[in-house]
Amino acid sequence: MQRTAQVKRETAETKVEVELTLEGTGRVEVGTGVGFFDHMLTHIARHGLFDLRVAAEGDRHVDDHHVVEDVGIVLGQAFSQAVGDKRGMMRFGSAACPLDEALVQVALDFSGRAHLTWGLRLPTERVGGFDTELAHEFFRAFVQNAKVALHVTQQAGENSHHILESAFKSFARALDQATRIDERLEDVPSTKGTLT
């Protein structure tokens, strides 16, 4: 069984297309025009072992906010679509992937309810040309559209690049864990019988 999604969003500010396969191999094709953000999206595919294509363009002459946020929206919708009714799915995932001095733990639940607890302390306002506060906007948009509870907790870190990379790698591993099918599960992993 392959769980896939194709989602498009076009507004006066951006045009975003995402193709996602949960049972992938980490094949990735990403182009948003925001270099560091592309690097982070690549980590989601490679370390989550998802096949992912992201194509985005937008009003970057204003700033990168709309592109980054709208990719979060569409990627969240793609995960929501790909997991379907969540029957047989693990539901929960957590990971802590270090990068040198940085360590960020990510825990998530495909609960059907959107919540973000954000605990990153980024020492710089930019990494290259990337506005570091846009990482929060990306995860917030993802959470609202995937309808997951997500906790991002910084355990250590002094370098903004390292902290963000640790966060995205941990996010990828947690997503992989949560979206896996467990053959022991015959129904939706909830005592309520639904995750909506």
C-alpha positions in Angstrom: 0.0 0.0 0.0 1.3 3.4 -0.9 -0.2 6.4 0.7 0.2 9.5 -1.5 -1.1 13.1 -1.8 -0.9 15.8 -4.4 -1.9 19.3 -3.2 -1.9 22.7 -4.9 -2.5 26.1 -3.6 -2.6 29.3 -5.6 -3.2 32.8 -4.2 -2.4 36.3 -5.2 0.9 35.9 -3.2 2.1 32.4 -3.9 1.8 29.3 -6.0 2.7 26.0 -4.2 2.6 22.4 -5.4 3.4 19.4 -3.2 3.6 15.7 -4.1 4.1 13.3 -1.2 4.5 9.5 -0.8 4.7 8.2 2.8 6.2 4.9 1.8 9.1 6.4 0.0 12.9 6.1 -0.1 13.8 9.8 0.6 13.7 10.9 -3.0 13.4 14.7 -3.0 12.9 17.5 -5.4 12.6 20.9 -3.8 12.5 24.4 -5.2 11.1 27.3 -3.3 13.8 30.0 -4.1 14.7 30.1 -0.4 18.0 28.3 -0.2 18.2 27.5 3.5 14.5 26.5 3.6 15.1 24.1 0.7 17.9 22.6 2.7 15.5 22.0 5.6 12.7 20.6 3.4 15.3 18.2 2.0 16.0 16.9 5.5 12.3 16.1 6.0 12.3 13.8 2.9 15.7 12.2 3.4 15.4 11.5 7.2 11.7 10.7 7.1 12.2 8.5 4.0 9.3 10.2 2.3 9.3 10.9 -1.5 8.7 14.6 -1.7 8.4 17.2 -4.4 7.8 20.8 -3.5 7.6 23.6 -6.1 6.8 27.1 -4.8 7.0 30.6 -6.1 5.7 33.9 -4.8 6.2 37.5 -3.8 9.7 37.1 -2.5 10.4 40.8 -3.5 8.3 41.5 -0.4 10.0 38.9 1.8 10.1 35.1 2.1 7.2 34.9 4.6 4.4 34.0 2.3 6.3 31.3 0.5 7.5 29.6 3.7 4.1 29.8 5.4 2.2 28.6 2.3 4.6 25.6 1.9 3.8 24.8 5.5 0.1 24.9 4.7 0.3 22.7 1.6 2.7 20.2 3.2 0.4 19.9 6.2 -2.6 19.3 3.9 -0.6 16.7 2.0 0.2 14.8 5.2 -3.4 15.0 6.3 -4.5 13.7 2.9 -1.9 10.9 2.7 -2.6 9.4 6.2 -6.3 9.2 5.4 -8.4 7.8 8.2 -5.2 6.8 10.1 -6.3 3.2 10.4 -3.4 1.0 11.5 -1.1 4.0 11.8 1.2 4.5 14.8 -0.1 8.0 15.4 2.7 9.2 17.8 6.3 9.9 17.0 9.3 11.4 18.7 12.9 11.9 18.0 16.0 13.9 19.1 18.7 14.2 16.4 21.8 16.0 17.5 23.9 18.3 15.2 27.2 19.0 16.9 26.3 21.1 20.0 22.6 21.4 19.1 19.9 19.0 20.2 16.2 19.5 19.6 13.5 17.0 20.6 10.3 16.8 18.5 7.2 14.9 19.7 4.0 14.8 17.7 0.6 13.2 17.6 -1.7 12.9 14.6 -4.6 13.6 17.0 -6.8 15.5 14.6 -6.3 18.6 16.8 -3.9 21.4 16.0 -1.4 22.5 18.7 2.1 23.8 18.6 4.5 24.2 21.6 7.6 26.1 20.4 10.7 26.0 22.5 13.5 27.1 20.1 15.9 29.8 21.3 17.6 31.0 18.2 20.6 33.3 18.8 20.6 35.0 15.4 17.8 36.7 13.3 19.1 35.2 10.1 20.9 32.1 8.8 22.4 33.2 5.5 19.4 35.0 3.9 16.8 33.1 5.9 14.8 34.9 8.6 14.9 32.4 11.5 11.5 33.4 12.8 10.0 31.9 9.6 10.7 28.5 11.0 8.0 29.0 13.6 5.6 30.2 10.8 6.3 27.0 8.8 5.7 24.7 11.7 2.6 26.7 12.8 1.1 26.4 9.3 1.9 22.7 9.1 0.3 22.0 12.5 -2.9 23.8 11.6 -3.3 22.0 8.3 -2.1 18.5 9.2 -4.1 18.8 12.5 -1.3 17.5 14.7 -0.1 18.3 18.2 3.6 19.2 17.9 6.1 19.9 20.6 9.5 21.3 19.6 11.9 21.5 22.6 15.5 22.7 22.5 17.8 20.7 24.8 21.0 22.4 23.7 22.5 24.6 21.0 24.4 27.8 20.3 24.4 28.0 16.5 21.1 28.9 14.8 21.9 26.8 11.7 22.6 23.7 13.9 19.5 24.3 16.1 17.2 24.5 13.1 18.8 21.6 11.3 18.4 19.5 14.5 14.8 20.5 14.7 14.0 19.6 11.1 15.8 16.3 11.2 14.0 15.4 14.5 10.7 16.4 12.9 11.4 14.1 9.9 12.1 11.1 12.1 9.1 11.8 14.3 6.9 12.0 11.2 8.3 8.8 9.9 7.6 7.0 13.2 4.1 8.4 13.6 2.9 7.7 10.0 4.2 4.1 10.0 1.6 1.3 9.7 1.8 -1.3 12.4 0.2 -4.6 11.3 -0.9 -5.3 14.9 -3.3 -2.4 14.6 -6.5 -3.2 12.9 -8.4 0.1 13.7 -7.7 3.7 14.4 -5.3 4.1 17.3 -7.8 5.8 19.6 -10.1 4.7 22.4 -12.7 7.0 20.8 -12.5 5.1 17.5 -11.8 8.2 15.5 -9.0 10.8 15.1 -10.8 13.8 13.6 
